[in-house]
Amino acid sequence: MATNRELAIRWFEEVWNQGREEAIEELAHADAISHDLEGPGVTSHGLDSFRVFHGQLVRAVPDLRIEILDTIAEGDKVVLRTHTRGRHLRGDLGIPPTGNMVDFAAVV
């Protein structure tokens, strides 16, 4: 059985780096909660909103790559420090394509 750390790493590799939409169903609970995907302060239940967001982002930034820099896992909690980059080539997020690089660090 995979550890929570291994599942978190698999999420970023398969869902984001490989763009495998089917991995969303494999790795996320059907009643997962997403925050702010449909707008600031909006909480979504289930995977429908996340699937829409995922499709929009991977189309808008087709070369999206999320590198995991560090992981901390304790009990049932996992924290990752990531670096995300890719080029904004399509307007699928409601923002006209800029052709600019998206490049940011995050802790998730």
N, C-alpha and C positions, 0 to 999 in steps of 0.2 A: 504494500500500500504506500502511495506517495505521501511524503510529508507536506505540511502546509507551505513550507519554503519552496519545495519542488513544484507544487501546484501554482504558486504565484509566478515563478520563473516561466513555467509552461504557458501561463496566461499571456504574458507579455510577448513571448516568442511566437506562439501560434496565433493568437487573436490579432496582435498588432503587427509584428514583424513579417509573418507569413500571410496575414490577411485571411485566415481561415475562419469564416463566419460560423461554420459548424462547431468550432471549438468553444464558442460562446455557450452553446447548449451543453457541451460536455463538461465545462469547467465552472459555470455559474449556476446557482440555485434558481429555480423557476420563479421564486418569489423575491429575487434580489431587489435591493433598493438602490436607485441611482439618484444623485443630487445634481440639479442645475442643467441637465441635458436638454430640457425643454424650455429653459429660461431661468434667470436668476431666482433662487428661492423655491424652485419647483422640484418636488420630490416625486419620482416615478417608481411604481411597483411593478415587478415583472421584467421580462427581458425585451419587450417590444421596443420601448424607447431607446434602450441601449443598442439594439440591432440597427435602428435607424441612424443613430449617431455614429456608430462604427462604420456603416456604409458611406455616410457623408464624408467622414474624415479620411478614410482610405482612398476615396475617389478624389477628394480635394488635394491630398498630399500622397500621391501614389508611391513615392519612394520613402514613406515614413519608416523610420528606424528608431526603436527605443532600446538603448543600451542600459543594462542593469549594472550599476557601479558598485553598489554595496547592498547586502541584505542583513537584516537582524530578525531573528525568529526566536520567540519565547512563548511556550504554551501554544495557544491557538492563534496568536498574533504574529503577523509578518509585516515588516516595514522595508521598503526598498528605496534606494536613492537612484534616480534614473537621469539619463541625458537623452533627450528626444531631438531628432532633426529630420528634415525633409524639405522639399520644395513645394510651395503652394501654387499648384498649376490649374486647379479648377474651382469653380464657385459653388460647390455643393454645400458649403456651410453658410450660405447666404452672404458671403463676402466675395466681391469680384476677385478673380485670381490675380495675384501680384507678381508671381514668378520669383518672389523672395524666398530665402531660406527661413524655415521655422527652426529655431534652435533655442532650447531651454532645458533647464534642470528642474527636477521635482523630487519631492519626497512623498511617496504614496504608501 
